Amino acid sequence: MSQIPKDPFMLLSYLNTQLRDFYPSLEDCCRSLSLDQGQVREKLKQIDYLYDPEKNQFV
């Protein structure tokens, strides 16, 4: 978990790249990276980004 960015904007960029390149869903990404999906959603919601399953990215 130490390589996962803590800054919300860096986390946004990191996760959207992971979702685009490696994972078909946020659930798969979080499971693989050992992240709590609820915490990820809350952290990115603080900077007004929500997960869009149709696009498979935070928008």
C-alpha distance matrix in Angstrom:
0.0 3.8 5.5 5.4 8.6 9.7 13.3 14.7 16.7 14.1 11.9 15.2 16.0 12.7 13.0 16.7 16.5 14.3 16.7 19.7 19.0 17.3 17.4 20.5 19.0 16.2 16.3 15.7 12.9 11.0 12.0 11.0 7.4 7.3 7.8 10.9 13.4 15.6 13.2 12.5 16.3 17.2 15.2 16.9 20.1 20.4 21.0 23.3 21.3 21.5 20.5 23.6 23.6 26.7 25.1 21.6 20.2 19.8 23.2
3.8 0.0 3.8 5.5 7.7 8.8 12.2 14.5 16.2 13.4 12.1 15.8 16.1 13.2 14.4 18.0 17.5 15.9 18.8 21.4 20.6 19.4 19.9 23.2 21.9 19.1 19.6 19.1 15.9 14.4 15.7 14.4 10.8 11.1 11.2 14.1 16.5 18.3 15.5 14.6 18.4 18.9 16.3 17.9 21.3 21.0 21.4 24.1 22.4 23.2 22.6 25.8 26.2 29.1 27.2 23.9 22.0 21.4 24.5
5.5 3.8 0.0 3.8 6.2 8.9 11.7 13.7 14.6 11.3 10.4 13.8 13.4 10.2 12.0 15.3 14.3 13.0 16.2 18.4 17.4 16.6 17.7 21.1 20.2 17.8 18.9 17.9 14.5 13.8 15.5 13.6 10.1 11.7 11.7 15.0 16.7 18.9 16.4 14.6 18.2 19.2 16.5 17.3 21.0 20.9 20.6 23.2 21.2 22.1 21.3 24.1 24.5 27.2 24.9 21.8 19.8 19.5 22.6
5.4 5.5 3.8 0.0 3.8 6.5 9.2 10.5 11.8 8.9 7.1 10.5 10.9 7.8 9.0 12.5 12.4 11.1 13.8 16.3 16.1 15.4 15.8 18.9 17.5 14.8 16.1 15.7 12.1 11.2 13.6 12.4 8.7 10.2 9.2 12.1 13.4 15.5 12.9 10.9 14.4 15.5 12.9 13.6 17.2 17.4 17.2 19.6 17.5 18.4 17.7 20.7 21.3 24.1 21.9 18.8 16.7 16.1 19.2
8.6 7.7 6.2 3.8 0.0 3.8 5.6 7.5 8.6 5.8 5.0 8.8 9.3 7.4 9.3 12.4 12.6 12.5 15.0 17.2 17.4 17.5 17.9 20.7 19.2 16.3 18.1 18.3 14.6 13.7 16.6 15.7 12.1 13.5 11.7 13.9 14.7 16.1 13.2 11.0 14.1 14.7 11.4 11.9 15.6 15.2 14.6 17.4 15.8 17.4 17.4 20.5 21.8 24.4 22.0 19.3 16.6 15.3 17.9
9.7 8.8 8.9 6.5 3.8 0.0 3.8 6.2 8.6 7.3 6.3 9.8 11.4 10.4 11.6 14.6 15.6 15.5 17.4 19.8 20.5 20.4 20.3 22.9 20.8 17.4 19.1 19.9 16.4 14.8 17.7 17.6 14.0 14.4 12.0 13.3 14.4 14.9 11.5 10.2 13.1 12.7 9.2 10.7 14.0 12.9 13.0 16.1 15.3 17.1 17.7 21.1 22.7 25.6 23.5 20.9 18.0 16.1 18.4
13.3 12.2 11.7 9.2 5.6 3.8 0.0 3.8 5.6 5.3 6.0 8.6 10.1 10.4 11.9 14.1 15.4 16.2 17.9 19.8 21.0 21.5 21.5 23.7 21.7 18.5 20.7 21.7 18.2 17.0 20.3 20.2 16.8 17.6 14.8 15.9 16.2 16.4 13.1 11.4 13.5 12.9 9.1 9.7 12.8 11.2 10.5 13.9 13.6 16.0 17.2 20.5 22.7 25.2 22.8 20.8 17.5 15.1 16.7
14.7 14.5 13.7 10.5 7.5 6.2 3.8 0.0 3.8 5.5 4.9 6.1 8.7 9.7 10.3 12.0 14.1 15.0 16.0 18.0 19.7 20.3 19.8 21.6 19.3 16.1 18.5 20.0 16.7 15.6 19.2 19.6 16.5 17.3 14.2 14.6 14.1 14.1 11.3 9.1 10.4 10.0 6.4 6.0 9.2 8.1 7.1 10.3 9.8 12.3 13.7 17.0 19.4 21.9 19.7 17.9 14.5 11.7 13.2
16.7 16.2 14.6 11.8 8.6 8.6 5.6 3.8 0.0 3.8 5.3 5.0 6.4 8.6 10.0 10.7 12.5 14.3 15.3 16.6 18.4 19.7 19.7 21.4 19.6 16.9 19.9 21.0 17.6 17.3 20.9 20.8 18.0 19.5 16.6 17.5 16.5 17.0 14.6 11.8 12.7 13.0 9.6 7.9 11.0 10.2 7.8 10.5 9.7 12.7 14.1 16.9 19.4 21.4 18.6 17.3 13.6 11.1 12.0
14.1 13.4 11.3 8.9 5.8 7.3 5.3 5.5 3.8 0.0 3.8 5.4 5.2 6.1 8.5 10.0 10.7 12.3 14.2 15.4 16.5 17.7 18.2 20.5 19.1 16.6 19.4 19.8 16.2 16.0 19.5 18.8 15.8 17.6 15.3 17.0 16.5 17.6 15.2 12.2 14.0 14.7 11.3 10.2 13.7 13.3 11.3 14.0 12.5 15.0 15.5 18.2 20.2 22.2 19.3 17.5 14.1 12.4 14.0
11.9 12.1 10.4 7.1 5.0 6.3 6.0 4.9 5.3 3.8 0.0 3.8 5.5 5.0 5.9 8.4 9.8 10.3 11.9 13.9 15.2 15.7 15.6 17.8 16.1 13.2 15.8 16.4 12.9 12.4 15.9 15.6 12.6 14.3 11.7 13.3 12.8 14.1 11.8 8.6 10.8 11.9 8.9 7.9 11.7 12.0 10.9 13.1 11.1 12.8 12.8 15.9 17.5 20.0 17.5 15.1 12.1 10.4 12.9
15.2 15.8 13.8 10.5 8.8 9.8 8.6 6.1 5.0 5.4 3.8 0.0 3.8 5.5 5.4 6.1 8.5 9.9 10.5 12.0 14.1 15.2 14.8 16.4 14.7 12.2 15.3 16.3 13.0 13.2 16.9 16.8 14.5 16.3 13.6 14.7 13.2 14.4 12.8 9.3 10.1 11.8 9.3 6.8 10.3 11.2 9.3 10.7 8.2 10.0 10.2 12.8 15.0 17.0 14.3 12.5 9.1 7.1 9.2
16.0 16.1 13.4 10.9 9.3 11.4 10.1 8.7 6.4 5.2 5.5 3.8 0.0 3.8 5.6 5.3 6.2 8.6 10.0 10.6 12.2 13.9 14.4 16.5 15.6 13.7 17.1 17.2 13.8 14.8 18.2 17.4 15.1 17.7 15.6 17.3 16.0 17.7 16.2 12.6 13.7 15.5 13.0 10.6 13.9 14.8 12.4 13.7 11.2 13.0 12.7 14.6 16.4 17.9 14.7 13.1 9.8 9.0 10.8
12.7 13.2 10.2 7.8 7.4 10.4 10.4 9.7 8.6 6.1 5.0 5.5 3.8 0.0 3.8 5.6 5.3 6.2 8.7 10.0 10.6 11.6 12.4 15.1 14.3 12.4 15.3 14.9 11.2 12.2 15.4 14.1 11.7 14.5 12.9 15.3 14.5 16.8 15.2 11.7 13.7 15.8 13.3 11.7 15.4 16.3 14.7 16.2 13.5 14.6 13.6 15.8 16.8 18.7 15.8 13.4 10.7 10.6 13.3
13.0 14.4 12.0 9.0 9.3 11.6 11.9 10.3 10.0 8.5 5.9 5.4 5.6 3.8 0.0 3.8 5.3 4.9 6.0 8.4 9.8 10.1 9.8 12.0 10.8 8.7 11.7 11.7 8.2 9.3 12.7 12.0 10.2 12.8 10.9 12.9 11.4 13.9 13.1 9.4 11.0 13.7 12.0 10.2 13.6 15.3 14.2 15.0 11.7 12.0 10.4 12.6 13.3 15.5 13.0 10.2 7.9 8.1 11.4
16.7 18.0 15.3 12.5 12.4 14.6 14.1 12.0 10.7 10.0 8.4 6.1 5.3 5.6 3.8 0.0 3.8 5.4 5.0 6.0 8.5 9.9 9.8 11.3 10.6 9.4 13.0 13.0 10.1 12.0 15.2 14.6 13.4 16.2 14.3 15.9 13.8 16.1 15.7 11.9 12.5 15.4 14.0 11.3 14.2 16.3 14.4 14.6 11.1 11.3 9.6 10.8 11.8 13.2 10.2 8.0 5.4 6.4 9.1
16.5 17.5 14.3 12.4 12.6 15.6 15.4 14.1 12.5 10.7 9.8 8.5 6.2 5.3 5.3 3.8 0.0 3.8 5.4 5.1 6.0 8.1 9.4 11.8 12.1 11.6 14.8 13.8 10.8 13.2 16.0 14.4 13.3 16.6 15.5 17.8 16.3 19.0 18.4 14.7 15.8 18.7 16.9 14.6 17.7 19.5 17.5 18.0 14.7 15.1 13.2 14.1 14.6 15.7 12.4 10.4 8.6 10.2 12.6
14.3 15.9 13.0 11.1 12.5 15.5 16.2 15.0 14.3 12.3 10.3 9.9 8.6 6.2 4.9 5.4 3.8 0.0 3.8 5.5 5.3 5.5 6.5 9.6 9.9 9.4 12.0 10.5 7.4 10.1 12.5 10.7 10.0 13.4 12.8 15.4 14.1 17.3 17.0 13.5 15.1 18.2 16.8 15.1 18.2 20.2 18.9 19.4 16.0 15.7 13.3 14.4 14.1 15.7 13.1 10.1 9.3 11.2 14.4
16.7 18.8 16.2 13.8 15.0 17.4 17.9 16.0 15.3 14.2 11.9 10.5 10.0 8.7 6.0 5.0 5.4 3.8 0.0 3.8 5.7 5.7 4.8 6.6 6.7 6.9 10.0 9.0 6.8 9.9 12.3 11.4 11.5 14.4 13.5 15.3 13.2 16.3 16.7 13.2 13.9 17.4 16.7 14.6 17.1 19.7 18.5 18.3 14.6 13.6 10.6 11.2 10.4 12.0 9.6 6.5 6.4 9.2 12.3
19.7 21.4 18.4 16.3 17.2 19.8 19.8 18.0 16.6 15.4 13.9 12.0 10.6 10.0 8.4 6.0 5.1 5.5 3.8 0.0 3.8 6.1 6.7 7.9 9.3 10.4 13.5 12.2 10.4 13.6 15.8 14.5 14.7 18.0 17.2 19.1 16.9 19.8 20.2 16.6 17.0 20.4 19.5 16.9 19.4 21.9 20.2 19.7 16.1 15.5 12.7 12.4 11.8 12.1 9.2 7.3 7.4 10.6 12.8
19.0 20.6 17.4 16.1 17.4 20.5 21.0 19.7 18.4 16.5 15.2 14.1 12.2 10.6 9.8 8.5 6.0 5.3 5.7 3.8 0.0 3.8 6.5 8.8 11.0 12.2 14.7 12.5 10.6 14.1 15.7 13.6 14.0 17.6 17.5 20.0 18.4 21.7 21.8 18.3 19.4 22.7 21.6 19.5 22.3 24.6 22.9 22.9 19.3 18.8 16.0 15.9 15.0 15.4 12.8 10.6 11.0 13.9 16.4
17.3 19.4 16.6 15.4 17.5 20.4 21.5 20.3 19.7 17.7 15.7 15.2 13.9 11.6 10.1 9.9 8.1 5.5 5.7 6.1 3.8 0.0 3.8 7.0 9.2 10.6 12.2 9.4 8.0 11.7 12.6 10.3 11.4 14.9 15.3 17.9 16.6 20.2 20.6 17.4 18.7 22.2 21.4 19.7 22.5 25.0 23.9 23.9 20.2 19.2 16.1 16.3 14.7 15.8 13.9 11.0 11.9 14.9 17.9
17.4 19.9 17.7 15.8 17.9 20.3 21.5 19.8 19.7 18.2 15.6 14.8 14.4 12.4 9.8 9.8 9.4 6.5 4.8 6.7 6.5 3.8 0.0 3.8 5.5 7.3 8.7 6.2 5.6 9.4 10.3 9.0 10.7 13.5 13.7 15.7 13.9 17.4 18.4 15.4 16.3 20.0 19.8 18.2 20.5 23.3 22.7 22.3 18.6 17.0 13.5 13.7 11.6 13.2 12.0 8.6 10.3 13.2 16.4
20.5 23.2 21.1 18.9 20.7 22.9 23.7 21.6 21.4 20.5 17.8 16.4 16.5 15.1 12.0 11.3 11.8 9.6 6.6 7.9 8.8 7.0 3.8 0.0 3.8 7.3 8.5 6.9 7.8 11.1 11.9 11.6 13.6 15.9 15.7 17.0 14.5 17.8 19.4 16.6 16.7 20.5 20.9 19.0 20.7 23.9 23.3 22.3 18.6 16.4 12.7 12.0 9.2 10.3 9.9 7.0 9.9 13.2 16.0
19.0 21.9 20.2 17.5 19.2 20.8 21.7 19.3 19.6 19.1 16.1 14.7 15.6 14.3 10.8 10.6 12.1 9.9 6.7 9.3 11.0 9.2 5.5 3.8 0.0 3.8 5.3 5.3 6.3 8.7 10.0 10.8 12.4 14.1 13.2 13.9 11.1 14.1 16.0 13.4 13.2 17.0 17.7 16.1 17.6 20.9 20.7 19.6 16.0 13.5 9.8 9.7 7.0 9.4 9.5 6.0 8.4 11.1 14.1
16.2 19.1 17.8 14.8 16.3 17.4 18.5 16.1 16.9 16.6 13.2 12.2 13.7 12.4 8.7 9.4 11.6 9.4 6.9 10.4 12.2 10.6 7.3 7.3 3.8 0.0 3.8 5.5 5.0 6.0 8.4 9.8 10.4 11.7 10.0 10.4 7.5 10.6 12.2 9.6 9.6 13.4 14.1 12.8 14.4 17.6 17.7 17.0 13.5 11.2 7.9 9.3 7.8 11.1 10.8 7.1 7.9 9.4 12.9
16.3 19.6 18.9 16.1 18.1 19.1 20.7 18.5 19.9 19.4 15.8 15.3 17.1 15.3 11.7 13.0 14.8 12.0 10.0 13.5 14.7 12.2 8.7 8.5 5.3 3.8 0.0 3.8 5.5 5.3 6.1 8.6 10.0 10.3 9.3 9.3 6.9 10.2 12.4 10.8 11.1 14.5 15.7 15.2 16.6 19.7 20.4 19.8 16.5 13.9 10.8 12.1 10.0 13.4 13.9 10.4 11.7 12.9 16.4
15.7 19.1 17.9 15.7 18.3 19.9 21.7 20.0 21.0 19.8 16.4 16.3 17.2 14.9 11.7 13.0 13.8 10.5 9.0 12.2 12.5 9.4 6.2 6.9 5.3 5.5 3.8 0.0 3.8 5.6 5.2 6.1 8.6 9.8 10.1 11.3 9.8 13.4 15.0 13.1 14.1 17.6 18.2 17.5 19.4 22.3 22.7 22.3 18.9 16.7 13.3 14.3 11.9 14.7 14.7 11.0 12.6 14.6 18.2
12.9 15.9 14.5 12.1 14.6 16.4 18.2 16.7 17.6 16.2 12.9 13.0 13.8 11.2 8.2 10.1 10.8 7.4 6.8 10.4 10.6 8.0 5.6 7.8 6.3 5.0 5.5 3.8 0.0 3.8 5.5 5.2 6.1 8.3 8.1 10.2 8.9 12.7 13.4 10.9 12.5 15.9 15.8 15.1 17.6 20.1 20.2 20.3 16.9 15.3 12.3 13.9 12.4 15.2 14.3 10.5 11.0 12.7 16.4
11.0 14.4 13.8 11.2 13.7 14.8 17.0 15.6 17.3 16.0 12.4 13.2 14.8 12.2 9.3 12.0 13.2 10.1 9.9 13.6 14.1 11.7 9.4 11.1 8.7 6.0 5.3 5.6 3.8 0.0 3.8 5.5 5.2 5.6 4.6 6.4 5.9 9.7 10.2 8.5 10.6 13.5 13.6 13.8 16.1 18.4 19.1 19.5 16.5 15.0 12.5 14.8 13.8 17.1 16.5 12.8 12.8 13.4 17.2
12.0 15.7 15.5 13.6 16.6 17.7 20.3 19.2 20.9 19.5 15.9 16.9 18.2 15.4 12.7 15.2 16.0 12.5 12.3 15.8 15.7 12.6 10.3 11.9 10.0 8.4 6.1 5.2 5.5 3.8 0.0 3.8 5.6 5.1 6.4 8.0 8.3 11.8 12.8 11.8 13.9 16.6 17.0 17.5 19.6 21.9 22.8 23.2 20.2 18.3 15.6 17.6 15.9 19.1 18.9 15.2 15.9 16.9 20.7
11.0 14.4 13.6 12.4 15.7 17.6 20.2 19.6 20.8 18.8 15.6 16.8 17.4 14.1 12.0 14.6 14.4 10.7 11.4 14.5 13.6 10.3 9.0 11.6 10.8 9.8 8.6 6.1 5.2 5.5 3.8 0.0 3.8 5.6 7.8 10.6 11.1 14.8 15.2 13.6 16.0 18.9 18.6 18.8 21.4 23.5 24.0 24.6 21.4 20.0 17.2 19.0 17.3 20.2 19.4 15.6 16.2 17.7 21.4
7.4 10.8 10.1 8.7 12.1 14.0 16.8 16.5 18.0 15.8 12.6 14.5 15.1 11.7 10.2 13.4 13.3 10.0 11.5 14.7 14.0 11.4 10.7 13.6 12.4 10.4 10.0 8.6 6.1 5.2 5.6 3.8 0.0 3.8 5.5 9.1 10.2 13.7 13.1 11.5 14.5 16.9 16.0 16.5 19.5 21.1 21.6 22.7 19.8 19.0 16.7 19.1 18.1 21.1 20.0 16.2 15.9 16.7 20.4
7.3 11.1 11.7 10.2 13.5 14.4 17.6 17.3 19.5 17.6 14.3 16.3 17.7 14.5 12.8 16.2 16.6 13.4 14.4 18.0 17.6 14.9 13.5 15.9 14.1 11.7 10.3 9.8 8.3 5.6 5.1 5.6 3.8 0.0 3.8 6.8 9.1 12.1 11.6 11.1 14.2 16.1 15.7 16.9 19.5 21.0 22.1 23.2 20.7 19.6 17.7 20.3 19.4 22.8 22.1 18.3 18.0 18.3 22.1
7.8 11.2 11.7 9.2 11.7 12.0 14.8 14.2 16.6 15.3 11.7 13.6 15.6 12.9 10.9 14.3 15.5 12.8 13.5 17.2 17.5 15.3 13.7 15.7 13.2 10.0 9.3 10.1 8.1 4.6 6.4 7.8 5.5 3.8 0.0 3.8 6.0 8.8 7.9 7.3 10.5 12.3 11.9 13.3 15.8 17.3 18.5 19.6 17.3 16.3 14.8 17.8 17.4 20.9 20.2 16.6 15.8 15.5 19.1
10.9 14.1 15.0 12.1 13.9 13.3 15.9 14.6 17.5 17.0 13.3 14.7 17.3 15.3 12.9 15.9 17.8 15.4 15.3 19.1 20.0 17.9 15.7 17.0 13.9 10.4 9.3 11.3 10.2 6.4 8.0 10.6 9.1 6.8 3.8 0.0 3.8 5.5 5.4 6.3 8.7 10.1 10.8 12.6 14.2 15.8 17.7 18.5 16.5 15.2 14.0 17.2 16.9 20.7 20.5 17.1 16.4 15.6 19.0
13.4 16.5 16.7 13.4 14.7 14.4 16.2 14.1 16.5 16.5 12.8 13.2 16.0 14.5 11.4 13.8 16.3 14.1 13.2 16.9 18.4 16.6 13.9 14.5 11.1 7.5 6.9 9.8 8.9 5.9 8.3 11.1 10.2 9.1 6.0 3.8 0.0 3.8 5.5 5.1 6.1 8.6 9.9 10.8 12.0 14.4 16.1 16.2 13.8 11.9 10.5 13.5 13.3 17.0 17.0 13.8 13.3 12.6 15.9
15.6 18.3 18.9 15.5 16.1 14.9 16.4 14.1 17.0 17.6 14.1 14.4 17.7 16.8 13.9 16.1 19.0 17.3 16.3 19.8 21.7 20.2 17.4 17.8 14.1 10.6 10.2 13.4 12.7 9.7 11.8 14.8 13.7 12.1 8.8 5.5 3.8 0.0 3.8 5.4 5.2 6.1 8.6 10.1 10.3 12.5 14.9 14.9 13.3 11.5 11.1 14.4 14.7 18.5 18.7 16.0 15.1 13.6 16.3
13.2 15.5 16.4 12.9 13.2 11.5 13.1 11.3 14.6 15.2 11.8 12.8 16.2 15.2 13.1 15.7 18.4 17.0 16.7 20.2 21.8 20.6 18.4 19.4 16.0 12.2 12.4 15.0 13.4 10.2 12.8 15.2 13.1 11.6 7.9 5.4 5.5 3.8 0.0 3.8 5.5 5.1 6.0 8.6 9.7 10.8 13.3 14.2 13.0 12.3 12.5 16.1 17.0 20.6 20.2 17.5 15.9 13.9 16.6
12.5 14.6 14.6 10.9 11.0 10.2 11.4 9.1 11.8 12.2 8.6 9.3 12.6 11.7 9.4 11.9 14.7 13.5 13.2 16.6 18.3 17.4 15.4 16.6 13.4 9.6 10.8 13.1 10.9 8.5 11.8 13.6 11.5 11.1 7.3 6.3 5.1 5.4 3.8 0.0 3.8 5.5 5.2 6.3 8.4 10.1 11.5 12.4 10.5 9.9 9.7 13.4 14.5 18.0 17.1 14.3 12.4 10.5 13.5
16.3 18.4 18.2 14.4 14.1 13.1 13.5 10.4 12.7 14.0 10.8 10.1 13.7 13.7 11.0 12.5 15.8 15.1 13.9 17.0 19.4 18.7 16.3 16.7 13.2 9.6 11.1 14.1 12.5 10.6 13.9 16.0 14.5 14.2 10.5 8.7 6.1 5.2 5.5 3.8 0.0 3.8 5.6 5.3 5.9 8.7 10.3 10.1 8.2 6.8 7.2 10.9 12.5 15.9 15.4 13.2 11.4 9.0 11.5
17.2 18.9 19.2 15.5 14.7 12.7 12.9 10.0 13.0 14.7 11.9 11.8 15.5 15.8 13.7 15.4 18.7 18.2 17.4 20.4 22.7 22.2 20.0 20.5 17.0 13.4 14.5 17.6 15.9 13.5 16.6 18.9 16.9 16.1 12.3 10.1 8.6 6.1 5.1 5.5 3.8 0.0 3.8 5.5 4.9 6.4 9.2 9.6 9.2 8.8 10.4 14.0 15.9 19.2 18.8 16.8 14.7 11.8 13.6
15.2 16.3 16.5 12.9 11.4 9.2 9.1 6.4 9.6 11.3 8.9 9.3 13.0 13.3 12.0 14.0 16.9 16.8 16.7 19.5 21.6 21.4 19.8 20.9 17.7 14.1 15.7 18.2 15.8 13.6 17.0 18.6 16.0 15.7 11.9 10.8 9.9 8.6 6.0 5.2 5.6 3.8 0.0 3.8 5.5 5.4 7.4 9.3 8.9 9.8 11.5 15.2 17.3 20.4 19.3 17.2 14.5 11.5 13.4
16.9 17.9 17.3 13.6 11.9 10.7 9.7 6.0 7.9 10.2 7.9 6.8 10.6 11.7 10.2 11.3 14.6 15.1 14.6 16.9 19.5 19.7 18.2 19.0 16.1 12.8 15.2 17.5 15.1 13.8 17.5 18.8 16.5 16.9 13.3 12.6 10.8 10.1 8.6 6.3 5.3 5.5 3.8 0.0 3.8 5.2 5.4 6.5 5.3 6.7 8.7 12.2 14.8 17.5 16.1 14.4 11.4 8.1 9.6
20.1 21.3 21.0 17.2 15.6 14.0 12.8 9.2 11.0 13.7 11.7 10.3 13.9 15.4 13.6 14.2 17.7 18.2 17.1 19.4 22.3 22.5 20.5 20.7 17.6 14.4 16.6 19.4 17.6 16.1 19.6 21.4 19.5 19.5 15.8 14.2 12.0 10.3 9.7 8.4 5.9 4.9 5.5 3.8 0.0 3.8 5.3 4.7 5.0 5.8 8.9 12.1 15.0 17.6 16.8 15.7 13.0 9.4 10.0
20.4 21.0 20.9 17.4 15.2 12.9 11.2 8.1 10.2 13.3 12.0 11.2 14.8 16.3 15.3 16.3 19.5 20.2 19.7 21.9 24.6 25.0 23.3 23.9 20.9 17.6 19.7 22.3 20.1 18.4 21.9 23.5 21.1 21.0 17.3 15.8 14.4 12.5 10.8 10.1 8.7 6.4 5.4 5.2 3.8 0.0 3.8 5.5 7.4 9.4 12.5 15.7 18.7 21.2 20.1 19.0 16.0 12.3 12.6
21.0 21.4 20.6 17.2 14.6 13.0 10.5 7.1 7.8 11.3 10.9 9.3 12.4 14.7 14.2 14.4 17.5 18.9 18.5 20.2 22.9 23.9 22.7 23.3 20.7 17.7 20.4 22.7 20.2 19.1 22.8 24.0 21.6 22.1 18.5 17.7 16.1 14.9 13.3 11.5 10.3 9.2 7.4 5.4 5.3 3.8 0.0 3.8 5.8 9.0 12.2 15.0 18.3 20.3 18.6 17.9 14.5 10.8 10.4
23.3 24.1 23.2 19.6 17.4 16.1 13.9 10.3 10.5 14.0 13.1 10.7 13.7 16.2 15.0 14.6 18.0 19.4 18.3 19.7 22.9 23.9 22.3 22.3 19.6 17.0 19.8 22.3 20.3 19.5 23.2 24.6 22.7 23.2 19.6 18.5 16.2 14.9 14.2 12.4 10.1 9.6 9.3 6.5 4.7 5.5 3.8 0.0 3.8 6.6 10.3 12.5 16.1 17.8 16.5 16.3 13.2 9.5 8.3
21.3 22.4 21.2 17.5 15.8 15.3 13.6 9.8 9.7 12.5 11.1 8.2 11.2 13.5 11.7 11.1 14.7 16.0 14.6 16.1 19.3 20.2 18.6 18.6 16.0 13.5 16.5 18.9 16.9 16.5 20.2 21.4 19.8 20.7 17.3 16.5 13.8 13.3 13.0 10.5 8.2 9.2 8.9 5.3 5.0 7.4 5.8 3.8 0.0 3.8 6.8 9.3 12.7 14.5 13.0 12.6 9.5 5.7 5.2
21.5 23.2 22.1 18.4 17.4 17.1 16.0 12.3 12.7 15.0 12.8 10.0 13.0 14.6 12.0 11.3 15.1 15.7 13.6 15.5 18.8 19.2 17.0 16.4 13.5 11.2 13.9 16.7 15.3 15.0 18.3 20.0 19.0 19.6 16.3 15.2 11.9 11.5 12.3 9.9 6.8 8.8 9.8 6.7 5.8 9.4 9.0 6.6 3.8 0.0 3.8 6.4 9.6 11.8 11.1 10.5 8.3 5.2 5.6
20.5 22.6 21.3 17.7 17.4 17.7 17.2 13.7 14.1 15.5 12.8 10.2 12.7 13.6 10.4 9.6 13.2 13.3 10.6 12.7 16.0 16.1 13.5 12.7 9.8 7.9 10.8 13.3 12.3 12.5 15.6 17.2 16.7 17.7 14.8 14.0 10.5 11.1 12.5 9.7 7.2 10.4 11.5 8.7 8.9 12.5 12.2 10.3 6.8 3.8 0.0 3.8 6.2 9.0 8.5 7.1 5.7 4.2 6.3
23.6 25.8 24.1 20.7 20.5 21.1 20.5 17.0 16.9 18.2 15.9 12.8 14.6 15.8 12.6 10.8 14.1 14.4 11.2 12.4 15.9 16.3 13.7 12.0 9.7 9.3 12.1 14.3 13.9 14.8 17.6 19.0 19.1 20.3 17.8 17.2 13.5 14.4 16.1 13.4 10.9 14.0 15.2 12.2 12.1 15.7 15.0 12.5 9.3 6.4 3.8 0.0 3.8 5.5 5.5 5.6 5.6 5.9 6.6
23.6 26.2 24.5 21.3 21.8 22.7 22.7 19.4 19.4 20.2 17.5 15.0 16.4 16.8 13.3 11.8 14.6 14.1 10.4 11.8 15.0 14.7 11.6 9.2 7.0 7.8 10.0 11.9 12.4 13.8 15.9 17.3 18.1 19.4 17.4 16.9 13.3 14.7 17.0 14.5 12.5 15.9 17.3 14.8 15.0 18.7 18.3 16.1 12.7 9.6 6.2 3.8 0.0 3.8 5.4 4.5 6.8 8.6 10.1
26.7 29.1 27.2 24.1 24.4 25.6 25.2 21.9 21.4 22.2 20.0 17.0 17.9 18.7 15.5 13.2 15.7 15.7 12.0 12.1 15.4 15.8 13.2 10.3 9.4 11.1 13.4 14.7 15.2 17.1 19.1 20.2 21.1 22.8 20.9 20.7 17.0 18.5 20.6 18.0 15.9 19.2 20.4 17.5 17.6 21.2 20.3 17.8 14.5 11.8 9.0 5.5 3.8 0.0 3.8 5.6 8.1 10.4 10.8
25.1 27.2 24.9 21.9 22.0 23.5 22.8 19.7 18.6 19.3 17.5 14.3 14.7 15.8 13.0 10.2 12.4 13.1 9.6 9.2 12.8 13.9 12.0 9.9 9.5 10.8 13.9 14.7 14.3 16.5 18.9 19.4 20.0 22.1 20.2 20.5 17.0 18.7 20.2 17.1 15.4 18.8 19.3 16.1 16.8 20.1 18.6 16.5 13.0 11.1 8.5 5.5 5.4 3.8 0.0 3.8 5.4 8.2 8.6
21.6 23.9 21.8 18.8 19.3 20.9 20.8 17.9 17.3 17.5 15.1 12.5 13.1 13.4 10.2 8.0 10.4 10.1 6.5 7.3 10.6 11.0 8.6 7.0 6.0 7.1 10.4 11.0 10.5 12.8 15.2 15.6 16.2 18.3 16.6 17.1 13.8 16.0 17.5 14.3 13.2 16.8 17.2 14.4 15.7 19.0 17.9 16.3 12.6 10.5 7.1 5.6 4.5 5.6 3.8 0.0 3.8 7.2 9.3
20.2 22.0 19.8 16.7 16.6 18.0 17.5 14.5 13.6 14.1 12.1 9.1 9.8 10.7 7.9 5.4 8.6 9.3 6.4 7.4 11.0 11.9 10.3 9.9 8.4 7.9 11.7 12.6 11.0 12.8 15.9 16.2 15.9 18.0 15.8 16.4 13.3 15.1 15.9 12.4 11.4 14.7 14.5 11.4 13.0 16.0 14.5 13.2 9.5 8.3 5.7 5.6 6.8 8.1 5.4 3.8 0.0 3.8 6.2
19.8 21.4 19.5 16.1 15.3 16.1 15.1 11.7 11.1 12.4 10.4 7.1 9.0 10.6 8.1 6.4 10.2 11.2 9.2 10.6 13.9 14.9 13.2 13.2 11.1 9.4 12.9 14.6 12.7 13.4 16.9 17.7 16.7 18.3 15.5 15.6 12.6 13.6 13.9 10.5 9.0 11.8 11.5 8.1 9.4 12.3 10.8 9.5 5.7 5.2 4.2 5.9 8.6 10.4 8.2 7.2 3.8 0.0 3.8
23.2 24.5 22.6 19.2 17.9 18.4 16.7 13.2 12.0 14.0 12.9 9.2 10.8 13.3 11.4 9.1 12.6 14.4 12.3 12.8 16.4 17.9 16.4 16.0 14.1 12.9 16.4 18.2 16.4 17.2 20.7 21.4 20.4 22.1 19.1 19.0 15.9 16.3 16.6 13.5 11.5 13.6 13.4 9.6 10.0 12.6 10.4 8.3 5.2 5.6 6.3 6.6 10.1 10.8 8.6 9.3 6.2 3.8 0.0
